[in-house]
Amino acid sequence: MLERFHFPGAVAPRGPYSHAVRAGDFIYVSGQVPIDPISNEFSYGTIEHETALVLSNIALILEAAGASIADVVKCNVYLKDGGDFAAMNAVYGSVFGDNKPARTTVEVKFANPTIKVEIDCIAYRPRSS
């Protein structure tokens, strides 16, 4: 059974997709970009600012789905500029701490050229029985 989540208080999707989808014990979180969840507007800034905001939005979605950052098993990180890798990585590392998920990081061209980073993830959280 699939569950599709649209959470109040999370950044409103900018297209025809769910915040997250649970498939069995896995939660797939859609790619998040630097949008302030209160104003629902883009919040551009340094790569550190954008990475922290994106990961905070992911944490909100995971929490609403009954999981946490500690449950993340895989992330995909998309960077506008590969030169931002070290700064993004520092913020990413501070958020995940000892709970290091598998990760892929690639440099991309975003449809919105002001965005510096987008991250999606997969979490594993068994359903309560």
C-alpha positions as CSV (number, residue, x, y, z in Angstrom):
1,M,0.0,0.0,0.0
2,L,1.2,3.5,-0.9
3,E,0.5,6.5,1.2
4,R,1.0,10.0,-0.3
5,F,1.6,12.8,2.1
6,H,0.8,16.5,1.8
7,F,1.6,18.1,5.2
8,P,0.2,21.4,6.5
9,G,3.1,23.6,7.6
10,A,5.5,22.1,5.0
11,V,6.5,24.0,1.9
12,A,3.7,23.8,-0.6
13,P,4.7,21.7,-3.6
14,R,5.5,23.8,-6.7
15,G,4.1,21.1,-9.0
16,P,2.1,17.9,-9.2
17,Y,3.9,15.9,-6.6
18,S,3.6,14.8,-2.9
19,H,5.8,15.9,-0.1
20,A,6.6,12.3,0.5
21,V,5.4,8.8,-0.4
22,R,5.5,5.9,2.0
23,A,6.0,2.5,0.3
24,G,6.0,-0.2,3.0
25,D,8.7,0.8,5.5
26,F,10.4,3.3,3.2
27,I,9.6,7.0,3.0
28,Y,10.6,8.8,-0.2
29,V,10.9,12.6,0.3
30,S,10.6,14.7,-2.9
31,G,13.4,17.1,-3.8
32,Q,13.4,20.2,-1.6
33,V,14.8,23.6,-2.6
34,P,15.4,26.6,-0.4
35,I,11.9,27.8,0.4
36,D,10.9,29.3,3.7
37,P,8.0,27.2,5.1
38,I,6.4,30.2,6.8
39,S,6.3,32.6,3.9
40,N,6.3,29.8,1.3
41,E,8.7,32.0,-0.7
42,F,12.2,31.2,-2.0
43,S,15.0,32.1,0.5
44,Y,18.1,32.5,-1.5
45,G,21.5,33.0,0.1
46,T,24.8,31.4,0.6
47,I,25.1,27.7,0.0
48,E,25.3,27.2,3.7
49,H,22.0,29.0,4.2
50,E,20.2,27.1,1.4
51,T,21.6,23.7,2.5
52,A,20.5,24.3,6.1
53,L,17.0,25.4,5.0
54,V,16.6,22.5,2.6
55,L,17.6,20.0,5.3
56,S,15.3,21.6,7.8
57,N,12.4,21.3,5.4
58,I,13.3,17.6,4.8
59,A,13.3,17.1,8.6
60,L,9.9,18.7,8.9
61,I,8.5,16.4,6.3
62,L,10.1,13.3,7.8
63,E,8.7,14.2,11.2
64,A,5.2,14.6,9.8
65,A,5.6,11.1,8.2
66,G,6.7,9.6,11.5
67,A,10.4,9.5,10.9
68,S,13.5,11.6,11.5
69,I,16.8,12.6,9.9
70,A,18.3,9.6,11.7
71,D,16.2,7.3,9.6
72,V,17.5,8.6,6.3
73,V,19.3,5.9,4.3
74,K,20.0,7.7,1.0
75,C,20.2,11.3,-0.2
76,N,20.7,12.8,-3.6
77,V,22.2,16.3,-3.6
78,Y,22.0,18.5,-6.6
79,L,24.4,21.5,-6.7
80,K,24.3,24.4,-9.2
81,D,28.1,24.9,-8.7
82,G,30.3,21.9,-7.8
83,G,32.6,24.5,-6.2
84,D,30.0,24.7,-3.4
85,F,30.6,21.1,-2.4
86,A,32.8,21.6,0.6
87,A,30.5,24.3,2.1
88,M,27.4,22.2,1.5
89,N,29.2,19.2,2.9
90,A,30.0,21.0,6.1
91,V,26.4,21.8,6.8
92,Y,25.2,18.4,5.6
93,G,27.7,16.7,8.0
94,S,26.6,18.8,10.9
95,V,22.9,17.9,10.4
96,F,23.4,14.2,9.9
97,G,26.2,13.8,12.5
98,D,26.9,10.1,13.1
99,N,23.9,9.0,11.1
100,K,25.5,9.2,7.7
101,P,23.3,8.1,4.9
102,A,24.5,6.9,1.5
103,R,24.7,9.9,-0.9
104,T,25.1,10.9,-4.4
105,T,26.1,14.5,-5.3
106,V,26.0,16.0,-8.8
107,E,26.3,19.3,-10.4
108,V,23.2,20.4,-12.3
109,K,21.5,23.2,-14.2
110,F,18.3,24.2,-12.4
111,A,15.2,25.5,-14.2
112,N,15.3,28.3,-11.6
113,P,18.9,29.6,-12.0
114,T,19.0,31.3,-8.6
115,I,18.7,28.0,-6.6
116,K,22.0,26.6,-5.4
117,V,21.0,23.3,-4.0
118,E,18.2,20.7,-4.0
119,I,18.1,17.5,-1.9
120,D,15.8,14.5,-1.9
121,C,16.0,11.5,0.3
122,I,14.8,8.0,1.2
123,A,14.2,7.1,4.9
124,Y,13.6,3.7,6.4
125,R,11.1,3.7,9.3
126,P,9.2,0.4,9.9
127,R,5.5,0.9,10.5
128,S,4.3,0.4,14.1
129,S,2.7,-3.0,14.5
